[in-house]
Amino acid sequence: MTVALCLNLFYYAVQGNTDQTFPNKTEGEQKGDSVDKQEVNMVGFEIVAYSGDARAQLLQLLKEMRGGNFDNVDSILAEVDENLNQAHNAQTKIMSDEAGGKDIPMGIIFAHGQDHLMTTILLRDIITDFIDLYKTKAGK
């Protein structure tokens, strides 16, 4: 699923529930001392979408290398890195808000996003080793 489609699905899912989900903003939230849960959830889904795209690209790259195709390694890794950077930037915004003193309502969606990002970064590191191994095996 593409990042844009995933984010649009989430956006439309929460639009009908905005008043019910956040009925009573505190005075601090109205002053900007906190980030509402909808925003944190949206960032969580953004992280999931970008890191999910990167993960899919990495697994496709592994499959191609297993078959001896090394033609697109550099371009795919560049796309993967761009997706990981986008996911990391989204996460960093929330972390920066919290470091700046804003209250951040954590939930499963944001934690799920961080989990996706962390495991995809690890997968990228492992795939890099596999690139070297498969190239050595193929004599390239």
C-alpha positions as CSV (number, residue, x, y, z in Angstrom):
1,M,0.0,0.0,0.0
2,T,1.4,3.4,-0.9
3,V,2.1,6.1,1.7
4,A,-0.5,8.5,0.3
5,L,-3.2,5.8,0.2
6,C,-2.5,4.7,3.8
7,L,-2.5,8.3,5.1
8,N,-5.7,9.1,3.2
9,L,-7.5,6.1,4.6
10,F,-6.6,7.0,8.1
11,Y,-7.5,10.7,7.6
12,Y,-11.0,9.8,6.4
13,A,-11.5,7.2,9.1
14,V,-10.9,9.7,11.9
15,Q,-12.7,12.7,10.4
16,G,-16.1,11.4,11.4
17,N,-14.9,10.8,14.9
18,T,-13.1,14.0,15.7
19,D,-15.7,15.5,18.0
20,Q,-16.3,12.2,19.8
21,T,-12.6,11.3,20.1
22,F,-11.5,14.6,21.5
23,P,-14.6,16.1,23.1
24,N,-13.0,18.2,25.8
25,K,-9.7,19.8,25.1
26,T,-7.9,21.0,28.1
27,E,-6.8,24.6,28.5
28,G,-3.2,23.5,27.9
29,E,-4.2,21.9,24.6
30,Q,-5.9,25.1,23.5
31,K,-2.8,27.0,24.3
32,G,-0.6,24.6,22.3
33,D,1.1,23.0,25.3
34,S,0.3,19.5,24.0
35,V,-0.3,17.6,20.8
36,D,-3.7,16.0,20.4
37,K,-3.9,12.2,20.0
38,Q,-5.2,12.4,16.5
39,E,-2.0,14.2,15.4
40,V,0.2,11.6,17.1
41,N,-1.8,8.8,15.5
42,M,-1.5,10.4,12.1
43,V,2.3,10.6,12.6
44,G,2.3,6.9,13.7
45,F,0.5,5.9,10.5
46,E,2.9,8.0,8.5
47,I,5.9,6.2,10.0
48,V,4.2,2.8,9.4
49,A,3.5,3.8,5.7
50,Y,7.0,5.0,4.9
51,S,8.8,2.3,6.8
52,G,6.4,-0.3,5.3
53,D,7.3,0.8,1.8
54,A,11.0,0.6,2.6
55,R,10.5,-2.9,4.1
56,A,8.7,-4.1,1.0
57,Q,11.5,-2.7,-1.2
58,L,14.2,-4.3,0.8
59,L,12.5,-7.7,0.7
60,Q,12.0,-7.4,-3.1
61,L,15.7,-6.5,-3.5
62,L,16.7,-9.6,-1.5
63,K,14.5,-11.7,-3.8
64,E,16.1,-10.2,-6.9
65,M,19.7,-10.7,-5.5
66,R,18.9,-14.3,-4.7
67,G,18.2,-14.7,-8.4
68,G,21.4,-13.0,-9.4
69,N,20.0,-9.6,-10.4
70,F,22.1,-6.8,-9.0
71,D,21.1,-4.1,-11.6
72,N,18.9,-2.0,-9.3
73,V,20.7,-2.4,-5.9
74,D,21.9,1.2,-5.7
75,S,18.6,2.8,-6.9
76,I,16.5,0.7,-4.7
77,L,18.6,1.4,-1.6
78,A,18.3,5.1,-2.4
79,E,14.5,4.8,-2.5
80,V,14.6,2.8,0.8
81,D,16.8,5.5,2.4
82,E,14.4,8.2,1.3
83,N,11.4,6.4,2.8
84,L,13.4,5.7,6.0
85,N,14.3,9.4,6.2
86,Q,10.7,10.4,5.8
87,A,9.6,8.1,8.6
88,H,12.5,9.2,10.8
89,N,11.6,12.9,10.2
90,A,8.0,12.3,11.2
91,Q,9.1,10.5,14.4
92,T,11.6,13.3,15.1
93,K,8.9,16.0,15.0
94,I,7.0,14.3,17.8
95,M,10.2,13.8,19.8
96,S,11.1,17.4,19.3
97,D,7.7,18.5,20.5
98,E,8.1,16.5,23.6
99,A,11.6,17.8,24.2
100,G,10.2,21.3,23.8
101,G,7.8,20.7,26.7
102,K,4.6,19.6,24.9
103,D,2.6,16.8,26.3
104,I,2.4,13.9,23.9
105,P,-0.4,11.4,24.3
106,M,1.2,8.0,23.4
107,G,-0.8,5.2,22.0
108,I,-0.5,1.9,20.3
109,I,-0.5,3.4,16.8
110,F,2.6,5.6,17.4
111,A,4.4,2.7,19.2
112,H,3.5,0.5,16.2
113,G,5.1,3.0,13.9
114,Q,8.3,3.2,15.9
115,D,8.4,-0.6,15.9
116,H,8.1,-0.7,12.1
117,L,10.8,1.9,11.7
118,M,13.2,0.2,14.1
119,T,12.8,-3.2,12.5
120,T,13.1,-1.8,9.0
121,I,16.3,0.0,9.8
122,L,17.7,-3.3,11.2
123,L,16.5,-5.1,8.0
124,R,18.3,-2.5,5.9
125,D,21.5,-3.1,7.8
126,I,21.1,-6.9,7.4
127,I,20.3,-6.6,3.7
128,T,23.4,-4.5,3.2
129,D,25.4,-7.5,4.4
130,F,23.5,-9.8,2.1
131,I,24.3,-7.6,-0.8
132,D,28.0,-8.1,-0.2
133,L,27.5,-11.9,0.4
134,Y,25.5,-12.4,-2.8
135,K,27.8,-10.3,-4.9
136,T,30.8,-12.2,-3.6
137,K,29.0,-15.5,-4.3
138,A,28.2,-14.3,-7.8
139,G,31.8,-13.1,-8.4
140,K,30.7,-9.4,-8.9
